[in-house]
Amino acid sequence: MACEIRELLWNGTIPCTITLYPNDSNQMTNTYEYHVLAPRNSYFPTLYPELLSYFKPYLLVPEWSHRSDWWLEFEGVPLRWNWPVGVLYDTMTGIDPSKGNKRSPWKLILRYRSYPDDYLLALPTLETLKTHWMNQIKESCYVQHGTAKPVMVLSKNDSSDLWSSVETHDFKQFWSIFMKIAPKTVDKLKHVPSRFYITVSDKVIDLPFSPLNPSSEEPQTLGSVLHELLPDLFPSSKNYILAKPVLHGIVIPSNTLVGEIYFDAVYVDGFLHFAIIPVV
């Protein structure tokens, strides 16, 4: 059952409609649209090759199709290429999935000129994405074990195949190697690598937590963790009064055991990414 949940989350997608910014087009219009089901557990730059192949005939300068320093924009706000797709969607749209609203395509604009380097990290090549991802994997490994050694001792082939699984979004390949990094059981998990995105303030908080209660050694629930780490937003450990945690487009119940979440819902960088949205 756990493996089924893991695979269902891995296969989660977001329907996107992407148009080319008129000033970067030889048509001076954004008539042409590219439709794609973007995997939640991936990065937008991995889609750039097919995206730019489609738009190449309409580019103001055809050679731009070989560049990687493009960027996507949503309602005038640049999308951080170093955040997973699902994290971007959950934080930037602020949609409450528990409301059961019909999901329409996410409308994005693809841009090239005037790169917003005051807001986005530079992306000179797609190798930059690989380097960023590897640093995140090392960091998450350190949080899990108190050492990054499990990543550092991976064979060259395993390291290469792990990144390849991210690029190609290969579930079996990713998990066959990631489980060489992750602890075998919850009780071996020192801390859960996690980030909380406060959508109303654009604040990101790194708050690793123990899967076990430090006092009782009993498994911790998400409600108790949120109440302890973010008491102003979560005054109760049982009910969501002011805010809700969204992970992979799902509001996670407060009684869910955090250790179990990690082994099912971890992103490809080894972190859990929670969007904290207001209760309305």
N, C-alpha and C positions, 0 to 999 in steps of 0.2 A: 504493500500500500504506500509506504514512504517513497519508494522508487517511482511509483506512478505519479504522486504529487510533485516530486522533483522534476519529472519529465514534462508534466503539464505546465508547470511554471516556466521551465526552459523554453517551451514552445509558444509561450505567450507573445503576441505581436500587437503592434499599433498600426492601424491603417493611416498612411500619410499621403497627402497630395502635395507635391513639391513643384513650385514654379520658379522659373529663372527671373532674377531681378532685371527689369527692363534696361537699366543702364549697362548691364553686362551682356546684353543680347544684340545681335545684329538686326533683330526685328523691331527693337525698341518697344516691345510689348511682352506681357507675361501670359500670352495665350496658351502656350504649350505646357502641359502638365505631365508630371511623372508620378505614377501611382505605385506604391510599394507597401507591403506588410513588413514593417521594420521590427525585427526581433527585440523584445524588451531587454533581454540579457545580452546586449551587444553595444557597439559604438557606431555612431553615424559615419565616421570616416571609412569604416569597412565597406560602406555602400557607395562611396565616392566613385570608384572605377565604373560601375554600371550606370550610375547617375550621370556622370560626365560623358560617358559614351552615348547616352541618349541625347543629351543637350548639345553635343559637339557641333552639329550642323547649324545651331542657332547662336553660338558664342560669338561675341564681338571679335575676339581673337582666337582662332581655332587652337592655337598652341596652348591656350589656357587649360585645355582638357588634360594636359599632362602634369598640371600643378596639383598640389595637395592642400595648399593654403586657401581653400574655399571655406565658407562658413554658412550655417543655416540660421534663419531668423524667424522668430514667432512674435507677431504683434509688436514689431519694432525692437525686440530684445534678442541679442545673439544667444545661440545655444552653445553651451560649453561642450566642446568635442570630447573632453576628458571625462565626462559623466556618462554613465550608461543611458541608453535610450529610454528605458522605463523610468529611471530617476528623473530625467528631464521632463517627461510627460506628466508624471505625478506631481512634480513640484511647480511646473510652470502653468499648468492648466488649473490646478487646485480642485479638480473634479472629485466629488465625493462618490466613490463607486457604490456605496450602500444605497444611494438614491435610485439606482436602477435606470439612470438616464440612457437613452439610446445613444450609442457611440457613433459620432460622425467622424470622417477623416480629419486628421490633424493637418491643418494647412500651414505649410512652411515655405519660406522663400530662400532660394539658393543665391548666394552673393560671392563676388570675388574681390572687387576693388574696395578700397577704404577699409582694409582689415582692422577690426576694433581691438588692437593690441593692448589697449588700456583695460579691456574687460576679458579677453580670451588669451590663453597661452598660445604662443606661436606654434604653428604646425608646418614646418618647412618641408617635411617628408612624412610618409606614413610610418617610417621607422620610429619617428618621434612618439607615435601612439604606442608602439610596442614597448619602447623604453619606459613610458609613463605607466603602462599596465604592469610591467615587470616590477617596478618600484612599489606599486600598490600591492601586488602579490607578496612581495617580501615583507612589507609592513604588516599586512594581515596575518601572515605566518608568524611574525614576531609576537603579535598580540595573542594569537592562539596558544603558542608554546612558551613564550618568553625568550625565544631564539628564532632566527630565520634559517637555521641549519637545514630543516627539511627541504627548503627550496634550493639552498645552496648546493646540496649534495645530489640533486636530480641529475641524471645523465644528460649529456648534450642533446641526445635524441628526444628525451622526455620533455626537456625545456622547449625545444623547437616544436614538438608536437602539441604541447599545451597551448602555445601561442597560435599555432595553426588551427586548433579547435575553436579558438575565439574568433579568428578571421572567417572560418567557414561555418561557424555555429554548429559544431558537431557535438551533440550531447554525449554519446558514448565515449568518444575520445577524450573529451574534457574531464568527465568524471573518473575515468580509469586512471588518469594521472593526478587529478586534484586530490583523490583519496590517498595518494602517497604523501601529500602535504598535510592534510587535515588529520586531527586526532581520530583514533579508531572509535572512541566512545565519548559520550557527553562528559563523563567524569574526568576525562583526560584533557578536556578543553579548559585552558586556564582562564581565558577571557574571550568574549564574543566580539569580533571586530565589527563595529557598527558606526554609522553616521546618521544624524538626525537633521532633517532639512525643515527649518521653521518657515513655512511658505509665506506667512504674513509679513516677515521681516527680512527675507532673503538671507537668513543666517544659517550656517552649517556648523554643527557641533559634533566633534569626535568624542564619543562617550562609550568606550568599551566597558563591558560589564561581565560579571561572573554568571555562569549558568546556574550556579548553586548559591543559595542564601549563605552569606559568610558566617552567620551565627548558628543556624540549624543544619546547614549542609543539605537542606532539602532543595529540590528543583525550584527555580524561580519562575514566576509567571511574568508575562510582558507587562501586565498592569502594575505589579509591584515594582518592576524595574523603572517604568516610566514615572511612577509616583515618587520614587527615590531620586531619580536623575533630573526630572523636569517637574517639580512639585507645583510650580505656578500654573503650568498648563494641564497637569494631571493631579488635581487635589484628591482624587479618589483612586485607589488601586483596583477597584472593581468596576466602576462605571466611567465612561468617557463623557465628561460634563462640558469641558471647554474645547477639547481638541481630540482628534483621532489619528492613530498611526496607520499609514497606508504603505503597503509593501507589495510590489508587483501588481499594483492596481487592485489590491484587496485590503479592506479594513480588517486588521488582525484582532480577533477577540482578546479581551484583557486576560482571560484565564489560560491562554496558550502558553505552553512551557517554552522558554526562550532557547533552551538547548536544542530542542527538537526543530525549532524554526530554522536554526542555522544550517543544519544538514539537509534541509529541503529547499530553502529559499535564498541561499547565498548567491550573490552576483559573481560574474566572471573575475572580478578583482579580489575576491575573497572576503568582501564586506557585505553586511546587511545594510541596505539604504532605506531608511524610513522617511517618508514625507509626512510631516505633521500638519494636518489641515484643520481649520476651525470647525466646530460643531455649529451648524446653522439650522 
